[in-house]
């Protein structure tokens, strides 16, 4: 029994480390989380943002869900309502969007909150800051996109 | 024999005190630890600091393990490195206190794993090897900007432009729009040089951790922690590494133990200050 527990203790960090290595290199888990073995190897997680994209007949509307602007815009009731609805999902959306369950009814409620009956499509976008000092460019790149 | 027993007893006591302090700080800094668990963890830590009883301490570690492990499992994708290490240590101490396992040098194994993975991830990350990550850390000018100013002539002007540009870029929806930013050749070289130095230093650190005796190993670890403090004020993580080092049974030098203890307390104090203000 002692040996089994000992092996369990030895294999646990290896399992977590391998999972983190795979998810962060082959999927979109941030290197900062999931056991955090790759922190300070990638642009900070705070530079990831969450947006609601609403495609209308002739235009596209974007609602920034996270991070909230400072100072908090008191009249932005829609953002506050969406954030409240997605409170269980926000952290996961930022750290590992591919692992989020988009079947969660909260996303349907977000569509209802947006109150855009003419909308053709709703999507959740995760943006991340992409900096390139060789090309001297900076961009808010789409890291992940999912229709809801 | 008596001095050996005393040394072991005092080391064990030091480690336990530090662990309770660390749990108290982590309970309030980690997003994964939700209400009311943070208060249970901090309360247990406080009671253990004030009152020492072996059977109570045993139960405390079991509760720590359960609550921390539950929080980690529920929000694994949000867990930072130090949170995983602290959860693991709680589990290890629980197994040890209940005599379910015999002591082994888990601390050395964890330190090598943490350092090895960190280096591997740096090598695999394009942003790190190209110097983009270092630029993203240096340009906001929060940490040790005077050092960058000494090396790069127009650092402050570049930093001000960058901050303005980042807030503009982040306020735009994600897409294909690209902004141009001016980067001085000297700054580009400075970032790439830092990235290479860090990788080389970490490789040296892994070599030392693997092949040198405990005393040398932990002196270098301390140097590494103080050296990297310029770029990464991760106080809780550093305190966790010091605590891990203190649990190494092969480390006999009282002087180095005291240095590690002082460093851990210093970082914990800084983390608690960060939490308060």
Interface residues (C-beta under 8 A of the other chain):
Chain A: X1 X2 X5 X6 X9 X10 X12 X13 X14 X16 X17 X20 X21 X24 X25 X29 X31 X32 X33 X34 X35 X36 X37 X38 X39 X40 X41 X42 X43 X44 X47 X49 X51 X53 X62 X64 X69 X91 X92 X95 X96 X99 X125 X126 X127 X128 X129 X131 X132 X133 X134 X136 X137 X138 X139 X140 X141 X142 X143
Chain B: X31 X75 X76 X77 X78 X79 X80 X81 X82 X83 X84 X88 X91 X92 X95 X100 X101 X102 X104 X106 X109 X110 X113 X114 X117 X118 X120 X121 X122 X124 X125 X127 X128 X130 X131 X132 X133 X135 X136 X165 X166 X169 X170 X171 X172 X173 X174 X175 X176 X177 X178 X179 X180 X181 X182 X183 X187 X188 X191 X231 X232 X234 X237
